[in-house]
Amino acid sequence: MTMAPANTGISERPARDMLAALARGFRCRCPNCGEGRLFRAFLKVVDHCEVCGAAFHHHRADDAPPYFVILIVGHIVVPMALVVETSLAPPYWVHAVLWGPLTIALSLALLQPVKGAIVAWQWAHYMHGFDPDHEDHHAPPGARWSGP
């Protein structure tokens, strides 16, 4: 006895190139076309791409970008600080002068590209509103998801 596949309500979707999307997002470009800007302000994602029209108003990056930036910056700065401490043993003020500004600069430099990559990752995997079958797909810009 063969069983028919269950109707999940999900239409067949074309595969999206995740690596290309991540690279485009990291460059702060539209993950769909790679031409349009992804941000209208430092961390404000555009509602839609001005080149291809892809909608981004429904992305859900939330706390992931700062989490990944903390992870990346920590893995860069902490080993460097340990090497300097064990090899040179400078006074604490030298550590503060070196690692404070470096941590702030790296964090600010990486926050927008990491957020762009996360939005692109969601787009590439049809997550949240990037799925045309998602109930919130056609919500107007600024509309909030109300949850289950």
C-alpha positions in Angstrom: 0.0 0.0 0.0 1.5 3.3 -1.0 0.7 6.5 0.8 0.2 9.8 -1.0 2.4 12.6 0.4 0.6 14.9 2.8 -0.4 18.3 1.5 1.7 20.6 3.5 0.5 23.8 1.8 4.0 24.7 0.8 4.5 25.3 -2.8 7.6 24.3 -4.7 10.1 27.1 -4.4 13.3 27.6 -6.4 16.5 27.1 -4.5 18.3 30.3 -3.6 22.1 30.4 -3.6 22.9 30.8 0.1 26.6 31.6 -0.3 26.0 34.3 -2.9 23.2 35.7 -0.7 25.5 35.8 2.4 28.3 37.5 0.4 25.8 40.1 -0.9 24.3 40.6 2.5 27.7 41.0 4.1 28.5 43.7 1.5 25.2 45.3 2.6 23.6 44.7 -0.8 20.3 43.1 -1.7 20.7 39.3 -1.4 18.5 38.8 -4.4 20.2 41.0 -7.0 23.3 42.2 -5.3 22.8 45.7 -6.7 20.4 47.6 -4.3 21.3 48.9 -0.9 20.2 46.7 2.0 20.3 49.6 4.6 18.7 53.0 4.6 20.5 53.9 7.9 23.2 52.3 10.0 21.0 49.4 11.1 17.7 50.1 9.5 16.9 47.7 6.7 15.2 49.1 3.6 11.5 48.1 3.1 12.3 46.8 -0.4 15.2 46.8 -2.9 15.2 49.9 -5.2 16.6 47.7 -8.0 14.7 44.4 -8.0 11.9 45.2 -5.6 12.5 42.4 -3.2 10.7 43.0 0.1 12.7 43.2 3.4 10.3 44.8 5.7 9.5 41.5 7.4 13.0 40.4 8.3 13.6 39.1 11.9 17.3 39.7 12.6 16.5 40.7 16.2 19.4 40.0 18.6 21.4 37.7 16.3 23.7 40.3 14.8 25.1 41.7 18.1 25.4 38.1 19.4 27.6 37.1 16.4 29.6 40.3 16.5 30.4 39.7 20.2 31.4 36.2 19.3 33.6 37.3 16.4 35.2 40.3 18.2 35.8 38.2 21.3 37.6 35.6 19.3 39.9 38.2 17.8 40.6 40.5 20.8 40.9 38.0 23.6 43.7 35.9 22.0 45.6 39.1 21.1 45.3 40.5 24.6 46.5 37.1 26.0 49.5 37.1 23.7 50.4 40.7 24.6 50.0 40.0 28.3 52.0 36.8 28.4 54.8 38.0 26.1 55.1 41.7 27.2 53.2 42.0 30.5 52.4 45.7 30.0 50.6 47.8 32.6 46.8 47.7 32.7 46.4 51.1 31.1 48.2 49.9 28.0 45.7 47.1 27.7 42.8 49.6 28.1 44.4 51.9 25.4 44.9 49.0 23.0 41.9 46.7 23.4 39.1 49.2 24.3 39.3 51.2 21.0 40.0 48.0 19.0 36.9 46.3 20.5 34.7 49.3 19.8 36.0 49.8 16.2 35.6 46.1 15.3 32.1 46.0 16.8 31.0 49.0 14.9 32.6 47.9 11.7 31.1 44.4 11.8 27.6 45.1 13.1 26.1 46.2 9.8 27.7 43.5 7.6 26.7 40.8 10.0 23.2 42.0 10.1 23.1 42.1 6.3 24.4 38.5 6.2 21.7 37.4 8.7 18.9 39.1 6.7 20.4 37.4 3.5 20.5 34.1 5.3 16.8 34.4 6.2 16.0 35.4 2.6 18.0 32.5 1.2 16.1 30.0 3.4 12.6 31.5 2.9 12.4 32.2 6.6 9.7 34.3 8.2 8.1 36.7 5.8 10.5 35.7 3.0 8.3 32.6 2.4 5.5 33.5 0.0 3.3 30.9 1.7 3.8 32.5 5.1 0.7 34.2 6.5 2.5 37.5 7.2 4.0 37.7 3.7 1.7 40.4 2.4 1.6 42.5 5.5 2.2 46.2 4.9 5.5 47.8 5.9 5.6 48.6 9.6 3.1 45.9 10.4 4.1 43.7 13.3 3.7 39.9 13.6 1.2 39.1 16.4 2.3 35.5 17.0 0.3 32.4 17.4 
